Structure formats: structure tokens, C-alpha cells
């Protein structure tokens, strides 16, 4: 082989290798998500405790979520398919978190925290938490003629409220479509986890807990908190400068679930963790990457005209 042939071959091989690298870079998204923030506050204190059964409170481990209280809607949503996740990823969801035993030191601390919060909550806090509880879009309300459609759609941007009222479905359709798609995954994930763990609500374990309302699905993990943090992380991908404001909004949502006496702190912390993992899993889907980039481009092209 002549020197000229060797050089041509080297150039061709280099070109093929470079092309392969470029294609790989194009089709495999760079998973450079912001790291999950460290656990803080009472969540951190409870996490240090034992999550395994405690023989001293063994009777609590015989309690499960009552099937008589389980709504057909909650069961039906557990059978839905996700939009961006593969079946394998769906099946892996329960492995991301672990529900503490009813008799565990963690659950005991959960209940102690909720009882203390219950003693200190004010009527105004209850009203505020109840109002937050009424927020949360649902993927099945997609028919524009549905009476709940307009309100359902407007709530898609609840976590992004700090941006301004102009950041809404009408002005940002690409972002709206992304939120709709991810909401499907959030709700399916929520009810899959609830059905898998079947954790009783705090008021099932302690008669001292006085919930403001009762919920017709198991406790673990919190659906409101899952929705709030997943959207906070997602909005932070589109508008990184507002990350702390989005997370503050999500923190308020999970606080509301505890104040109302319907969720354990460990339910909420589990949801925060799953939220971050959901975004990581979506990053493996080329369609999600495309949809996310469209939302980012929409923000770059339109936001300045509103500010």
C-alpha cells in the first residue's frame, strides 16, 4: 500500500469515526441535569432513622390501605401507559424508593411531626393548603368542550407562577404540549407507586391524626408532590435562572399535604426523589429531547417580548 493510499484510508477512517461520534452525540442526549438538591429539614432528620419494622410496634404492620376506600379512578390510572417512559422504565419505578414499615422509627417520627404540625396549624394555613390541594392538572381532561378543560389547562403552569401570568398555555403552546405529555407520565407513575406500596394514610395508623380531608388512594408516594417537583425540575431546564423559585413553589405544595394530615413526610421526600429520576429517564428518550428543545426555543424567542 502506497503512502498516498494510506493517507486516503486514514482520512476516510477518520471521517467515518468523526461522523459516528457526531451521530452518537446527536441521537444520545447529554444527561447534564442539575444535581438533586440535598435532603433538608425534618426530611433529613427522619431519613436518619430506621425504616425497618420495629417489634415494639408490630401491630401497625398489619394495617394496609383499605380496599373499600380505593377509588376506581385511582385504580384505572395505574393501568394507563406513560408517554415518554418505556415499559422497562415503568416497571423499574418502585425500585427508585422504599416505603418505611408502619412500625418503623421513620414512620413513628412521621406521625410525631404531623401531630405537632396539627397542633400548630392555623385556620388561614388550612385554607391555603386546601386551595393548593385543588390544583393539579389531569391528563384525561384533553377535550376542549369539557367543562373542566380551561381550568385544567391553566393549572399546567402553576409551578411557574413566579415567571408571570403571561407565561401561559395560550402564549407558549410548545411548552404546553410538553407539560401535557409529561403530566401523563407523572400521573401514571403516581398511581403505579400507590398501587405497588399500598401504604395506609397517616390517619389509618393514628386516631390522633385529624385530616382536613380523606383521600381515595394509598399514601405512598404523594401525587401532588410528585407533580410539583417534576414540573419544578422541568421548568428549571427551560428557565434555569428561576430554579430556586420553582422549587420554593414545589416545597409549598408538599408542605400543604402534611399540614392537611393526609401525607407522611416520607411520602413527600420519596416523591421529590422520583421526580428527579423521572427527568433523568426522560432524557434517554429522543422525542422528549426534541420536545424539550422546542420549549426552550419557544422561551428564548418569546419571553423577551413579555418582560
BELMO-V70382 format. One record per backbone hydrogen bond with DSSP energy under -0.5 kcal/mol. NH is the residue of the N-H (numbers start at 1). CO is the residue of the C=O. E is the energy in kcal/mol with one decimal. If there is no record, write none. Layout:
((NH;CO;E) (NH;CO;E))
This chain:
((6;2;-2.4) (7;3;-2.3) (8;4;-2.2) (9;5;-2.7) (10;6;-2.6) (11;7;-2.4) (12;8;-2.5) (13;9;-2.8) (14;10;-2.6) (15;11;-2.5) (16;12;-2.6) (17;13;-2.7) (18;14;-2.9) (19;15;-2.7) (20;16;-2.4) (21;17;-2.3) (22;18;-2.6) (23;19;-2.5) (24;20;-2.5) (25;21;-2.7) (26;22;-1.9) (27;23;-2.6) (28;24;-2.4) (29;27;-0.7) (31;29;-0.6) (32;30;-1.9) (43;40;-1.1) (44;40;-0.9) (44;41;-0.5) (45;41;-1.7) (46;42;-2.4) (47;43;-1.9) (48;44;-1.0) (48;45;-0.5) (49;46;-1.7) (55;53;-0.6) (57;54;-2.4) (58;55;-1.4) (60;57;-1.8) (61;58;-1.4) (62;59;-1.4) (63;60;-1.6) (65;198;-1.5) (69;66;-1.7) (70;67;-1.2) (71;216;-2.3) (75;71;-1.7) (76;72;-2.5) (77;73;-2.1) (78;74;-1.0) (79;76;-1.5) (80;77;-1.0) (90;86;-2.4) (91;87;-2.5) (92;88;-1.1) (93;89;-0.6) (93;90;-1.2) (95;92;-1.2) (96;93;-1.9) (97;94;-0.9) (101;51;-2.6) (104;101;-1.3) (105;50;-0.7) (106;50;-2.0) (108;104;-2.0) (109;105;-2.1) (110;106;-2.5) (111;107;-2.6) (112;108;-1.9) (113;109;-2.5) (114;110;-2.4) (115;111;-2.4) (116;112;-2.0) (117;113;-2.4) (118;114;-2.4) (119;115;-1.8) (120;116;-1.3) (121;117;-1.4) (126;122;-2.3) (127;123;-2.3) (128;124;-2.3) (129;125;-3.0) (130;126;-2.4) (131;127;-2.0) (132;128;-2.0) (133;129;-1.9) (134;130;-0.8) (134;131;-0.8) (135;132;-1.9) (141;138;-1.3) (142;140;-1.7) (144;142;-0.7) (146;143;-2.4) (149;146;-2.0) (152;148;-2.6) (153;149;-2.7) (154;150;-2.2) (155;151;-1.7) (156;153;-1.4) (157;154;-1.2) (158;155;-1.6) (160;157;-0.7) (161;158;-1.7) (163;160;-2.1) (164;160;-0.6) (164;161;-0.9) (167;164;-1.6) (168;166;-1.4) (172;168;-1.9) (176;172;-2.0) (177;173;-2.3) (178;174;-1.9) (179;175;-2.4) (180;176;-2.4) (181;177;-2.3) (182;178;-2.5) (183;179;-2.2) (184;180;-1.4) (185;181;-1.1) (186;182;-2.5) (187;183;-2.6) (188;184;-2.2) (189;185;-2.6) (190;186;-2.5) (191;187;-2.2) (192;188;-2.2) (193;189;-2.3) (194;190;-2.1) (195;191;-2.1) (196;192;-2.1) (197;193;-2.7) (198;194;-2.5) (204;201;-1.7) (205;201;-0.9) (205;202;-0.9) (206;202;-1.7) (209;206;-1.2) (211;209;-0.7) (212;260;-2.4) (213;260;-0.6) (217;215;-0.7) (219;199;-2.9) (221;219;-0.6) (222;267;-0.9) (226;222;-2.0) (227;223;-2.6) (228;224;-2.6) (229;225;-2.6) (230;226;-2.1) (231;227;-2.1) (232;228;-1.9) (233;229;-2.8) (234;230;-2.2) (235;231;-3.3) (236;232;-1.8) (237;233;-0.9) (237;234;-0.7) (238;234;-1.2) (239;235;-3.3) (242;239;-1.9) (243;240;-1.8) (246;242;-2.3) (247;243;-2.6) (248;244;-2.0) (249;245;-1.6) (250;246;-2.0) (251;247;-2.6) (252;248;-1.6) (253;249;-1.4) (254;250;-2.1) (255;251;-2.2) (256;252;-1.9) (257;253;-1.2) (258;254;-1.2) (259;255;-2.6) (260;256;-1.9) (261;258;-1.3) (262;257;-1.8) (263;257;-1.1) (267;264;-0.7) (268;264;-1.5) (269;265;-2.4) (270;266;-1.7) (271;267;-1.8) (272;268;-1.9) (273;269;-1.9) (274;270;-2.5) (275;271;-2.4) (276;272;-1.6) (277;273;-1.9) (278;274;-2.6) (279;275;-1.7) (280;276;-1.7) (281;277;-2.5) (282;278;-2.7) (283;279;-1.7) (284;281;-1.6) (285;282;-2.4) (286;284;-0.6) (289;285;-2.0) (290;286;-2.3) (291;287;-2.5) (292;288;-3.1) (293;289;-2.5) (294;290;-1.9) (295;291;-1.8) (296;292;-2.4) (297;293;-2.6) (298;294;-2.4) (299;295;-2.1) (300;296;-2.4) (301;297;-2.3) (302;298;-2.0) (303;299;-2.3) (305;302;-1.0) (306;302;-0.5) (306;303;-1.5) (307;303;-1.1))
